[in-house]
Amino acid sequence: MKKSEIFTYVCPYTGGSMSLTEEVVQNDIVIEGFLVNACGEKFYIRDGIPDFTWPKELHHLDAETRQSYELLAADYHKYANIPFETYRVKEDVVRERMVEKLRLSSTSKVLEIGGGDGRGAEYIVKRLGKGGKLYFQELSPAFLQHAVKRLAGYDTIDIEYSIANGCYLSFPDNAFDAAHHFGGINTFSDVARCLSELARVVRPGGRVVVGDESLGPWLRDTEFGRIMSNCNPLLKYEIPFDAIPVEARDVVVEWIMLGAFFTLDFTVATGEPEADYHVNIPSNRGGTHWTRYHGTLEGVTDEAKSLAMKAREKSGKSMHEWLDAVVKEAAQKDLNR
Ligand SMILES: C[S@@+](CC[C@H](N)C(=O)[O-])C[C@H]1O[C@@H](n2cnc3c(N)ncnc32)[C@H](O)[C@@H]1O
């Protein structure tokens, strides 16, 4: 971690700023030390890599995942290409397509979480130039070490590494132009929190692209589906539709790799969508989306309703116009009395 980067990070728990203490710095790189939040919680920096793991005692799902990836790290290269080979697609094609969806420029600031041994990050850094930057996070320290080695060749590109849980991000709001993850989100302990964190740290107009296994429902009862699911239980995970944050716009979900994996991408906006609720709806009922939702009073009897419908018809107005005028007139009469 560069010493100048300290202001880039916030506490993954409080979101507040942190100070650096007891540091050992060489050529602007903080080799050892720790970042402390306002409550005194410490996040250690070892061998130049900050560890933002939060909660300190991980949810058991994340703890188990970390443990299994720690054991897998050294041999991951033997397995990484198997899904691509199995589903008859070139890894290059899949990864390029996902990175395309990030809509990067050479100066983009990009976050990758759960980046594994950095094989996906290569496709990101190849698109970055001077002024661009990749923040690479991984839950497993052993995997992160492999990523540091793999990406060492891209020394003209600014890359910052840290250990972190993708469900609790150590960055302020709107810090990135784009955020990416592939291959692990199904087993994150809180997928909704993760997607919401990604939307929080990406600026409005920026892009979020994630993907993982999820066998297309139309394939579950096929030989293909049964053979593949037998070998890989992760195919049974559903695409996390209900975890998509309200800030997501232009959401695109695509099944890839013969329908065994999905990608989910969206553009980040602020808050929930806001339609034009005031478009006039030409009909006997009349009114707008807004008046129909917010304009309801306490209701009337069957007799009053039937009379109102006849009167409305005679007046030639829509029910909204007739009712609005009648209620206004009656209210003004009572107020002036
Ligand atoms: C199958 S690997 C995929 C690695 C890489 N993204 C790729 O495309 O090759 C899944 C990765 O997600 C990481 N991971 C799992 N749970 C995580 C979490 N809660 N937060 C961050 N990373 C996590 C694992 O450590 C592992 O490196």
PDBQT file of the ligand as one rigid body, heavy atoms in Angstrom, charges set to zero:
ROOT
HETATM    1  C1  LIG A 401     -13.640 -19.315  -8.247  1.00  0.00    +0.000 C 
HETATM    2  S1  LIG A 401     -12.626 -18.080  -7.596  1.00  0.00    +0.000 S 
HETATM    3  C2  LIG A 401     -12.662 -16.922  -8.917  1.00  0.00    +0.000 C 
HETATM    4  C3  LIG A 401     -11.461 -16.056  -8.906  1.00  0.00    +0.000 C 
HETATM    5  C4  LIG A 401     -11.407 -14.982  -9.978  1.00  0.00    +0.000 C 
HETATM    6  N1  LIG A 401     -12.442 -14.003  -9.789  1.00  0.00    +0.000 N 
HETATM    7  C5  LIG A 401     -11.503 -15.565 -11.351  1.00  0.00    +0.000 C 
HETATM    8  O1  LIG A 401     -12.353 -15.116 -12.136  1.00  0.00    +0.000 OA
HETATM    9  O2  LIG A 401     -10.709 -16.432 -11.678  1.00  0.00    +0.000 OA
HETATM   10  C6  LIG A 401     -13.631 -17.276  -6.360  1.00  0.00    +0.000 C 
HETATM   11  C7  LIG A 401     -12.836 -16.257  -5.535  1.00  0.00    +0.000 C 
HETATM   12  O3  LIG A 401     -13.726 -15.541  -4.695  1.00  0.00    +0.000 OA
HETATM   13  C8  LIG A 401     -13.064 -15.319  -3.453  1.00  0.00    +0.000 C 
HETATM   14  N2  LIG A 401     -14.092 -15.096  -2.430  1.00  0.00    +0.000 N 
HETATM   15  C9  LIG A 401     -14.925 -15.999  -1.880  1.00  0.00    +0.000 A 
HETATM   16  N3  LIG A 401     -15.707 -15.409  -0.947  1.00  0.00    +0.000 NA
HETATM   17  C10 LIG A 401     -15.364 -14.095  -0.926  1.00  0.00    +0.000 A 
HETATM   18  C11 LIG A 401     -15.812 -12.968  -0.197  1.00  0.00    +0.000 A 
HETATM   19  N4  LIG A 401     -16.778 -13.065   0.731  1.00  0.00    +0.000 N 
HETATM   20  N5  LIG A 401     -15.228 -11.784  -0.432  1.00  0.00    +0.000 NA
HETATM   21  C12 LIG A 401     -14.254 -11.656  -1.363  1.00  0.00    +0.000 A 
HETATM   22  N6  LIG A 401     -13.780 -12.688  -2.090  1.00  0.00    +0.000 NA
HETATM   23  C13 LIG A 401     -14.324 -13.895  -1.864  1.00  0.00    +0.000 A 
HETATM   24  C14 LIG A 401     -12.280 -16.586  -3.234  1.00  0.00    +0.000 C 
HETATM   25  O4  LIG A 401     -11.244 -16.411  -2.297  1.00  0.00    +0.000 OA
HETATM   26  C15 LIG A 401     -11.797 -16.903  -4.637  1.00  0.00    +0.000 C 
HETATM   27  O5  LIG A 401     -10.554 -16.329  -4.908  1.00  0.00    +0.000 OA
ENDROOT
TORSDOF 0
